[in-house]
Amino acid sequence: MSTPAKARKRAQELQVELERHSRLYYTESAPEISDAEYDRLFRELQELEQAHPELRTPQSPTQRVGAPLPDGESFEKVEHTEPMISIDSLFSEEEVRDFEERILRFLKLESGAELEWSVEPKFDGVSAALIYEDGLFVRALTRGDGRVGEDVTQNLRTVRNIPMALDTSIRPVPELLEVRGEVLIALARFKQLNADRAARGQELFANPRNTTSGAVRRNDPAEVARVPLEFHTYAAPRHSGVEFSTQDELFEALADWGLPFSGYSETVTGIDACLAYHSSLEAARDDLPFEVDGIVAKLNELGLRRRLGKTARAHRWQYAQKFAPREATTVLRAIEISVGTNGRLTPRAHVDPVEVGGVTVRHTTLHNAEHVESLGIKIGDRVFVHRAGDVIPQITGVAKAAAGRAPAGWDEGLPEDLLDEDGEERAGVFHEYAQEFHAPRECPACGTASVQEGKYWRCPNLFGCRPQLVGRTWQLAGRRGFEIDRIGEKQIAQLFDAGLLESPADLFFLDEERSALLALERWGEKSVENLLAQIEERRRVPFERFLVALCIPEVGTATGRLLSQRFKTIDELRGASPEDLIEIDGIGEEVAAQIVAWFAGDENQALIARLEEGGVELVYGSSIPTGGAFADKTVVFTGTLEGMTRAEAKHVVESQGGKVASSVSKKTNFLIVGGKPGSKAKKAEEMGVTVLLEEAFLGRLPG
């Protein structure tokens, strides 16, 4: 039976009208109707959709809350089409001016030239990307690791200021639009949320940021809908079929389509105006309706952004300038020695819980023994604690030194996480009142004599020290490695304790230990099956992530990617010399030495062999093009080029299949010489390297 035309027309009118009123209320703070009138319209639409289910669309205001995920299910991981990379964080005026000077040099503009900037608050929330197709909201992703996020579409559908359908009344919408912004909770709404929870006898939330993060990743959208989340747009990296020359033009279109903004962004000219905006916003920080930890400044002209491009971790055309950290005082209760993944022994402070910048701080890193000595702190001191950049808690000094006898009950105040299973103080803990800290002479976990490396101390027992084995296995399984998220760090420790793991590679032999796994505490049939199934799925791994999973010192995601682009196989990398590695732009002598030394270790080679035996298969594939004018050639630049910037020239060489190195060596094929060349030109002549002037270089390029 067909739907009456009158009902269809009325349902469409109500969907549009309710979306408009949501926008007026949540985005523009200019409601035109009362809550009761909104509720009446909402109920009318509900009744129409109940009578005619075919009128119920995913974009209907009645469908903001979807079904929960089944127990044990995790969010689908989705690769970002455009990676959500980091922003360079700056703290001082000098750093900001240096940043501007680097941009001016890159663009070949005179020092002091004034560029136009778009400035906005740096929200302390959770970043997310929203995808619209033909004007309809279809997907929401978390930032994740910047390359891969989690699909939280059903949860963000509950955020009332996110339009389910874009407004087409002012201008047509693109076929595809991706907007990015911050999910957060306004301070007034957070206060009310906690007041409501207190009235119901529920535990209070600690702060808006953590509450937002937890809500976004809940499995039940109905629970998310109870949290007053809101979204503020800050970027739109993809918009098909429409072009803009400035961010102002882009944001005007986004506003026309109904995307929400904070209302605090401005367009200014010159770096002095950026600094003034930072100062004014910081002065008004306590009066802002949401948590802000700094500002973000972006070049307004999109063409300049394209020219500047990005590094492996950040765009060159924007920066974040943080606010001064907030500070509090508390008592230093203990210092413990923690053992890192690669054996570094790091002092970690335990302090009496204190709120700093909206976050409850119980622990802070102390970096190394030299840093502790420079602070002059002793156990029992009242110390200053601040959050550097409002993110990382740090002790900055002594407010009042510990003196005299220990306060009553001091020994009973040792935090529980510093006690072993028998209730005794763990090894490597400094807890006596007024005690001074000293560098660790042995590993607190395995008793091996420590070795000093510069300012740091390290346990060399890489393959026999339990925290190192657990940490390395956790990194191998983690999101930067094999992405086995069915197992956590505590479960890994449990498997080592049970003798089911002796090496990180043993994860890929757990299918032989099914019955032993089922016998462990808190391991059920379903969790074991899910873990083993995921391990089977993850045996194929991209080369770059495999390198990160191996826990090679100094090899993180960016360096792993550089290595995977240069070397075709693990065997080719295994045989590389320090000189081969230094040829890679971005890898210095120290990192090269660490990589070579790691591959020279017999136990490391045994680890790779064990992984191969466990069925691990590497997926190779370089992002460096094959063929082209500089295919398989190594190029070095010196001097100032006239026709393009150094970064643009590097991109051209790489797009033509070549590799760009920072110094001349026997493997260099071409030295490209611009104006005022340095010592590289002389060295190239001595080594017989082909030298090309800029004109000859450009002549080799196609077109």
Stockholm file with secondary structure:
# STOCKHOLM 1.0

chainA/1-703         MSTPAKARKRAQELQVELERHSRLYYTESAPEISDAEYDRLFRELQELEQAHPELRTPQSPTQRVGAPLPDGESFEKVEHTEPMISIDSLFSEEEVRDFEERILRFLKLESGAELEWSVEPKFDGVSAALIYEDGLFVRALTRGDGRVGEDVTQNLRTVRNIPMALDTSIRPVPELLEVRGEVLIALARFKQLNADRAARGQELFANPRNTTSGAVRRNDPAEVARVPLEFHTYAAPRHSGVEFSTQDELFEALADWGLPFSGYSETVTGIDACLAYHSSLEAARDDLPFEVDGIVAKLNELGLRRRLGKTARAHRWQYAQKFAPREATTVLRAIEISVGTNGRLTPRAHVDPVEVGGVTVRHTTLHNAEHVESLGIKIGDRVFVHRAGDVIPQITGVAKAAAGRAPAGWDEGLPEDLLDEDGEERAGVFHEYAQEFHAPRECPACGTASVQEGKYWRCPNLFGCRPQLVGRTWQLAGRRGFEIDRIGEKQIAQLFDAGLLESPADLFFLDEERSALLALERWGEKSVENLLAQIEERRRVPFERFLVALCIPEVGTATGRLLSQRFKTIDELRGASPEDLIEIDGIGEEVAAQIVAWFAGDENQALIARLEEGGVELVYGSSIPTGGAFADKTVVFTGTLEGMTRAEAKHVVESQGGKVASSVSKKTNFLIVGGKPGSKAKKAEEMGVTVLLEEAFLGRLPG
#=GR chainA/1-703 SS CCCCHHHHHHHHHHHHHHHHHHIIIIISSCCSSCHHHHHHHHHHHHHHHHHCGGGCCTTSGGGSSCCCCCTTCCCCEEECSSCCCEEEEECSHHHHHHHHHHHHHHTTCCTTCCCEEEEEEEESSEEEEEEEETTEEEEEEECTTSSEEEBCHHHHTTCTTSCSBCCCSSSCCCSEEEEEEEEECCHHHHHHHHHHHHHTTCCCCSCHHHHHHHHHTCSCHHHHTTSCCEEEEEEEEEETTCCCSBHHHHHHHHHHTTCCCCSCCEEEESHHHHHHHHHHHHHTGGGSSSCEEEEEEEESBHHHHHHHCBCSSEEEEEEEEECCCCEEEEEEEEEEEEECTTCEEEEEEEEEEEEETTEEEEEEECCSHHHHHHHTCBTTCEEEEEEETTTEEEEEEEEECCCSSCCTTTGGGSCGGGBCTTSCBCTTEECSTTCBCCCCSBCTTTCCBCEEETTEEECCCTTTCHHHHHHHHHHHHSTTTTCCTTSCHHHHHHHHHTTSCSSGGGGGGGGGGHHHHHTSTTCCHHHHHHHHHHHHHTTEEEHHHHHHHTTCTTCCHHHHHHHHHHCSSHHHHHTCCHHHHHTSTTCCHHHHHHHHHHHHCHHHHHHHHHHHHTTCEEECCCSSCCSSTTTTCEEEEESBCSSSCHHHHHHHHHHTTCEECSSCCTTCCEEEECBSCCHHHHHHHHHTCEEEEHHHHHHTSCC
#=GC SS_cons         CCCCHHHHHHHHHHHHHHHHHHIIIIISSCCSSCHHHHHHHHHHHHHHHHHCGGGCCTTSGGGSSCCCCCTTCCCCEEECSSCCCEEEEECSHHHHHHHHHHHHHHTTCCTTCCCEEEEEEEESSEEEEEEEETTEEEEEEECTTSSEEEBCHHHHTTCTTSCSBCCCSSSCCCSEEEEEEEEECCHHHHHHHHHHHHHTTCCCCSCHHHHHHHHHTCSCHHHHTTSCCEEEEEEEEEETTCCCSBHHHHHHHHHHTTCCCCSCCEEEESHHHHHHHHHHHHHTGGGSSSCEEEEEEEESBHHHHHHHCBCSSEEEEEEEEECCCCEEEEEEEEEEEEECTTCEEEEEEEEEEEEETTEEEEEEECCSHHHHHHHTCBTTCEEEEEEETTTEEEEEEEEECCCSSCCTTTGGGSCGGGBCTTSCBCTTEECSTTCBCCCCSBCTTTCCBCEEETTEEECCCTTTCHHHHHHHHHHHHSTTTTCCTTSCHHHHHHHHHTTSCSSGGGGGGGGGGHHHHHTSTTCCHHHHHHHHHHHHHTTEEEHHHHHHHTTCTTCCHHHHHHHHHHCSSHHHHHTCCHHHHHTSTTCCHHHHHHHHHHHHCHHHHHHHHHHHHTTCEEECCCSSCCSSTTTTCEEEEESBCSSSCHHHHHHHHHHTTCEECSSCCTTCCEEEECBSCCHHHHHHHHHTCEEEEHHHHHHTSCC
//
